[in-house]
Amino acid sequence: ALYAHIRILWRLERGAVPKLPPSDILSDFSLRFSDSQNIAATATAGPPLIHSSLVEISQSLHYGGGGQQAPWMLMVDQAMLEYYQVCISHFGLPCWCPDLRDTAYSPYNSACRIIALTTFQQGILAKVYDQLLPNPRYVTNTMLILKLYDHFVHYYQQKRFTKEKKSPGSVTISEELKTVYKNRERLAACRKKFAKEMKLPAQYINMVSEVKATSDDEWDPELGAYAIKRRP
């Protein structure tokens, strides 16, 4: 649920690579905030520095599904969306976008973290993410949420950002291959289950359950059909 919330704030669809915040946003923020005390105080008091309607944010997040699971969409209701925008506007930011070139606890990234954690806890209490079955017991465990946030933003997404910067397009290719391999795993498991139910010989069961030996039915957009891909 936390990762979905971050994607909503970040306007980051699944598979997308994070972008850098515009340089004017960073320079304006540096002029307004000089230390962590100012940042912490802004989160709890003071008027918004820009009108909340100017804040760009996603209202939905698409989930592609997998296997027999159909694609679906997570929607944030308008009232909670406006609350997210107000929290971001308190810092004068027209969008929520961590700077993955900087340290995790720089003043700017600290502000992004405060916004994310504050709005996430309110979102959980408002049952925005009930579709994702979050455990409400952990909502008040701030240290755990901080660790999860830092791992997702400043480790996982930062690695993806760096990889894409070094080799444009590499992240998309890598994640497409992961999807293909997941399909192979699913198909191999189904074949193994079927072979066992049919009481086929162990040698045959071992062969069809090997993921690397699985011919995967992959969608070919040019053919408009599923095609069997062969390994060289």
N, C-alpha and C positions, 0 to 999 in steps of 0.2 A: 504493500500500500504506500509506503514511503517513496519507493522508486517511481510509482505511478504519479504521485503528487509532485515530485521533482520534475518529471517530464511535462506535467501540466503547466507548471510555472515557467519552465524552460522553453516551452513550445517545441518539444523534442519528441517526434514520433519514433516508434520503435525502429531501430536500424539506422536512424539518422545520426550524423556525426555532429557534435557540438561546434558552434561557431564562437568567435571572439566577440566580446562586447565592443560596440563602437568606441573609438578613441575619445570622442567628445563626452561620452557618458563617464568614462574613467577620469578625465580631467576635471569635469564639473564636480564629481564626487570628491576628488582630492581637495578641491577648494573649499568644500562644505564641511568635510570631516577630517580632523587631524589626529584623533586618537580613538581608542576603543571605548572610552567612557562616553564620548559624544555619540558614538554609534549605539551603545546600549541604551542610552537615555532616549534617543530618537525612536527606538522601537516601542517604547511605552508611553511617551508623552510628546507633545508638540504637534503642530498642524502639518498636514501633508505639504511637501515642497512643490508638488505639481498636482494638477487635477487628476483624480484617479481614472477618469475616462480615457486619459492619454496613455495609460499603461497597457501594453500589448500582452495578451495571455491566451492560452488555449482553453476552450470550454470542453473539449472532448479528447479522448485518447483511443486510438484504434488498436484492437487486438486481432491479430491475424488468424488465431485458432491454430490447431495442429492435430493431425490424425483425424479423428472423427468429430473433433470440436469445431463448431461453426464460428466464423469471425463475429466479433461483437464490439461494442463501443461503450467506453466509460464516459458518462456525462456528468458535469458539475453544474448544479443548479445556479441560477442567475444571482441569487442573494449571496451565496458563498463565493462565487466568482468575484463579485464586487468587493467583498471583504478582502480577498487576496489582493485585488488591485489597490485598495486603500493602504494595506500594509506595505506594499512596494512603493507607493507614492510618497510615503513618509520619508523615504530616503532620496526622493527626487529622481528615481530611476524610471525611465519609460519602458523598460523591460527587465526581466530577471534573467541575468546571464553571467554566471561566474567566469572569472578570468583564469583559464587553465594554464596560462603562462606563469602566473604568480604563485606565491606560496599559499597553502590552504588557509592560513590565519592572517593574511594581509587585511588591512582595514576594509577594503572593498569586498573581499571574499567572506570576511566575518559578517558583514551586513547581509550578504546573500544567505549565509547559514542561518542567521537569526530569523530572517523572513521565512525561510523554508520550514524551520522547526516550529515557529509560532503558528503559521498557517496550517501546517500538517496536524498539529494537536487539535486545533479548532475544527479542522475538516473531519477528523476521526470522531470527535464528540458530536458533530452534526450528521454523522452516518453517511458522509459523502462516498466513502470507499467500502461500504458494506458488501458490495459485489465481490470484493477481493478477500473477504473473510479475515480482516485484521484482528489481532488479539488485543482487546482494549486494556488488558493488564499492563501492557508495555508502553502505553501512551505517556505515562508519567515518568518512565525510565529515561530521563534525559541523556544520561551517559551512553546508553545503548543506542538511542536514536542518533546521537552525535557520531558514534563509531560507524553506524550504517550509512549515514550521510557522507562522511569523509571517504569511506570506501567506495561508494558509488560515484561521487562527483570527482574527488581528487585522487582516486586511484584508477578505477575502471574507465570512467569517461575520459580522464586525462591521458591514459594509455591509448585509447582509441583516437583521441585528438592528435597526439604526437605521431602515431603511426600514419594517420591520414596526411599529416603535414609533410612527413618524409616521403611518402609514396601515395599521391592522390589516387583515389579509387580502390586502394588496397583493402580498406575496411569493409566496403560493400561486397567485394569479391569474397573475402574471408567469411563474412556472415552468410552469404548465399551458400557457400560450401558447407557451413555448419548446418544450415537448414536441410540441405540434401542428405547429409550424413544422418541427421535425426530421422529423416524419412526412411533411410535404409535400416536404421535400428528398429524402427516401428514395424517395417515390413518383415524383417528377419524374425522378430518376435512372434508375429502373426503366423508366419510359415512354420516356425518351430512348434507353436501350439497346435496347429492343424495336423502336423506330422505325428505328434504324440497322440492326438485323439484318434488318428487313423491307425495307430500302433505300427507305424513304419519302422524299418530297421534303424538301429542306433547310428549306423554309418551315414544313413540318409539324413537323419535328424541333425547330426553334427554339421553336415554339409550345408543344409538350408538355414541353419541358425548362425552361420558365420557372416558377420556384417560385411566384411570386405569381399565376400563372394556373392553378395546379394545384387541381383539385377533390379534396379529401382525404377519404378514407374514414375517418371518425372514429366511435368507439364512442359510441352514444347509449344511456345507461342506462335511459331511459324506454321506448325502443322495444325495447331488448334486441337491437340489431342495429347494423351499421355504416351510417351515413348520409352522403350526400354534402353537404358544406357549401358554400354558394355565397357568393362575395364580393359585396358590394353594388355 
